[in-house]
Each structure stands twice: as structure tokens, then as C-alpha cells.
Amino acid sequence: MKHKRSDFPDDFLFGVATSAYQIEGHGQGGAGMTHWDSFAATPGNVVNAENGDVACDHYTRFEDDLDLIKGAGFDCYRFSTSWARVLPEGRGPVNQEGLDFYDRLTDALLERGIRPCATLYHWELPSPLADLGGWRNRDIAGWFADFTEIIMRRIGDRMFSVAPINEPWCVSWLSHFEGHHAPGLRDIRATARAMHHVLLAHGRAIEVMRGLGMSNLGAVFNLEWAEPADDSPQAQQAAARYDGIYNRFFLGGVFKKSYPDTVLDGLEPYLPYGWQTDFDTIGAAVDWCGINYYTRKLIAPAETPWPSLREVPGPLPKTQMGWEIDPAALSRFLLRTATEYTGDLPIYVTENGMASPQRSQDNDRIDYLDQHLSAVQAALDQGVPVKGYFVWSLLDNYEWALGYEKRFGLVDVDFDTLKRTPKASYFALKHALASE
């Protein structure tokens, strides 16, 4: 890599990220059923009908995986907790084995000198709560607050940072409007409610953790840069609408206590009664903002009901996911987020990485990371308070509806034997992080 640690400020943190359902192996340790288990069991939803029952077996192999993190020289590990592993019914009896696992994981990180950075929810909703409407049901904010208190009473005293919910757009829009993720709905009313309730649950979790005396609490958003496919006013309006749905709705709720008009134009009739009164909870003060960034999209108008837009293939190089590689958009997002939403709050790039079929000599990933680290430097040069960068992901893993085909890992996983083999990108980062 052309970058090294000393190119960044002394307090800049480098980390690597994973999520529970994608690596742990959900079919063990007393974890309850989730809506991802039933989604994956439904024909046509997931490539090869693959599921997270075994995944990377991180549940039993986590010590070795943490050794890989330490061996590369990362400062931080961003992991997620599984709601259904801790509360198999989503409420009620606690699975002590699940709590014990996260307790051991936390201690093992600290023993290796790695800062634990927890995300409370990364998409695996307990099935009994899905039966009650899941994210469509306002009560989920209270259920999530209760889960937050249980898990953080156990491990919260040792966390470096915590964010309640990973990527609210995916939890709500991708899963309830486009139907690509569990619960696989395509319903605008369900979508509007899920979008609001996921932010309400975020705010309730922040309140609970403040009550436990915790600090360094944040919010994590996945952002996707939207550009008009041509110079027409219609394309510009469609791109602005996409930007509102994907980016500004969630950032605006948390940091401005409001939703953008471009989104309310279509969603307001479907939002839950009294939604306007929830912003004091949604906008509970946070200590930092996390940005997950992967790509940009070209947007054109479409002759369809609202939001009346469509994606257009772009000319830039693409990853194994078919996503365009546009590092400059990361710089623009970091600057725009600080300027329009977060001010002086620390910003972290909480996820950035690429899927690649190269399982050993992954030069494409090394180049991708180099380009995006340059984009972070460009934002730093403009005064944006970027405080860290997390690579997605440590391991090749269960890529949700895409099964095990798409590989984001710095470490190759043979899903037949579960053998871990670090890729060239792992060693490139190790060298970069050790270089002064």
C-alpha cells in the first residue's frame, strides 16, 4: 500500500468490522430463530438457499480470529451483538450462554489490546418479534431498549464505543420497500413505519446507555452518493429524491430532528400517527457519527409511482458486487456530513471495503483501500474531524441474500473446511499499520 499509519493524525484509529449473523454461526449457543433464518429458508430469497447456521463458526473460533486482528495491528474491532442470541424470544428469558459469549469476546479483545466497538443490532431480528410486526410495530423501540439494557449491563463497562443500529436504510427501506432483505416486504406503509421506528429505537437505546453511565455513543449510517444520470431537471429531481431517502432522512432525523420534504412528499401519509412528537428521542445527543460508504449511483426518473426513479449503470470500474468505485464521493460525504449535520463531532468511516473474487493476491482490494484512504486524507485536509477508518470486513462471510459467493474479507475463508488464510490485502495493511 502507498499509505502508512504515520500519514494520519496521531489519534487516528484503524479498525476492522464484522457482524454477528454473518460470521458467528447462529445455529449454536442457544440463539433463537430470527427473521433471517426464515427468509433464507424461503426458496428464491438467498443465493443457493444458504443461511447463517454455521457461517464462519466465529462462535467457537473467535480467539483465533481476534489473533488475526491483533496480528495485523488494528486498533479497534467493530463487532455486533445478536439480539436473538441474548434473548431467544426477543423478550423474556435471557440466554446466559449468549451473554457469556459476548463477555468472553470483550475480555479477549482487551487482553490483546484491541478496543471493543459494539453495534447492538445488525439485522437479525428475533422471529417472535417479527411475528408481532417487527419494525412496523412502535413497541419495538421499547423491546430494543430492554435488550440494550441487558447486553450493556453485562459488557458496557468495557466498550470503547457503541452504536445502536447498523445502517437504518437497510433495516427499513431495503427490507420493507425493495424486499431484498428480511423480512422481504414490498409495502410503502410498512417501509415508512420501519424507517421511523428504527430511528426511535436508536434514540431509546442511546437514552438507556446514558442511564447506565456510558459514553462514546454514536450513530452509524450507510450513505450512497446520488448523481443525476443526465442534465435534465427530471434526473436532478430524481437524484435529490434518492439522496433524501437513502441519506438525508436518517441523518436529518438524528441530527436535525426533522425529515426532508423530498421524502415526506411520498411517505408522510404512511408514517405512524404522532411521528412528529418523537424527535426529541430520535435526536438524543450522540458523541460521534459513523459513515459506511461503498459506492455511488446514477439516478434517472421513471414512469412509476413515487419515488419515480431508477438506477442507471455507470461508467466507473466496479467491484464483484457490481458497485461503482468512486473514492471522491467518500470525501464529499465526509465534508457534507460535517458541514450540514454533525459540526465538530468526530466522524468515523465505520465500513469501507470491496467484494472481490481474488482469494489470495487481491491487488484490486489493496488499490481500493488505498484510494479510499486517500479520500479520507482529502477530507482531513479540508478540516473534517475524521477520527478513524474501519475496513469491511475481517473475514469472507455470509453476504445476506447473496450467500457466500461475494467475498469482502481481508482473510479468505474456505467454507467447506472453515480454514482461514490471510490475503495479500491483510499483509499490506499489516505492513502499513506497522510503518512510521
Stockholm file with secondary structure:
# STOCKHOLM 1.0

chainA/1-436         MKHKRSDFPDDFLFGVATSAYQIEGHGQGGAGMTHWDSFAATPGNVVNAENGDVACDHYTRFEDDLDLIKGAGFDCYRFSTSWARVLPEGRGPVNQEGLDFYDRLTDALLERGIRPCATLYHWELPSPLADLGGWRNRDIAGWFADFTEIIMRRIGDRMFSVAPINEPWCVSWLSHFEGHHAPGLRDIRATARAMHHVLLAHGRAIEVMRGLGMSNLGAVFNLEWAEPADDSPQAQQAAARYDGIYNRFFLGGVFKKSYPDTVLDGLEPYLPYGWQTDFDTIGAAVDWCGINYYTRKLIAPAETPWPSLREVPGPLPKTQMGWEIDPAALSRFLLRTATEYTGDLPIYVTENGMASPQRSQDNDRIDYLDQHLSAVQAALDQGVPVKGYFVWSLLDNYEWALGYEKRFGLVDVDFDTLKRTPKASYFALKHALASE
#=GR chainA/1-436 SS CCCCGGGSCTTCEEEEECCHHHHSCTTSTTCCCBHHHHHHTSTTSSGGGCCSSSTTCHHHHHHHHHHHHHHHTCSEEEEECCHHHHCTTSSSSCCHHHHHHHHHHHHHHHHTTCEEEEEEESSCCBHHHHHTTGGGSTTHHHHHHHHHHHHHHHHGGGCSEEEEEBCHHIIIIIHHTSCSSTTCCCCHHHHHHHHHHHHHHHHHHHHHHHHTTCCCBEEEEEEEEEEESSSSHHHHHHHHHHHIIIIIHHHHHHHTSSCCHHHHHHHGGGSCTTGGGGHHHHTCCCSEEEEEEEEEEEEEECSSSTTCEEEECCSSCBCTTSCBCCHHHHHHHHHHHIIIIITTSCEEEEEECCCCSCSSCCHHHHHHHHHHHHHHHHHHHTTCCEEEEEEECSBCCCCGGGTTSSCCCSEEECTTTCCEEECHHHHHHHHHHHCC
#=GC SS_cons         CCCCGGGSCTTCEEEEECCHHHHSCTTSTTCCCBHHHHHHTSTTSSGGGCCSSSTTCHHHHHHHHHHHHHHHTCSEEEEECCHHHHCTTSSSSCCHHHHHHHHHHHHHHHHTTCEEEEEEESSCCBHHHHHTTGGGSTTHHHHHHHHHHHHHHHHGGGCSEEEEEBCHHIIIIIHHTSCSSTTCCCCHHHHHHHHHHHHHHHHHHHHHHHHTTCCCBEEEEEEEEEEESSSSHHHHHHHHHHHIIIIIHHHHHHHTSSCCHHHHHHHGGGSCTTGGGGHHHHTCCCSEEEEEEEEEEEEEECSSSTTCEEEECCSSCBCTTSCBCCHHHHHHHHHHHIIIIITTSCEEEEEECCCCSCSSCCHHHHHHHHHHHHHHHHHHHTTCCEEEEEEECSBCCCCGGGTTSSCCCSEEECTTTCCEEECHHHHHHHHHHHCC
//
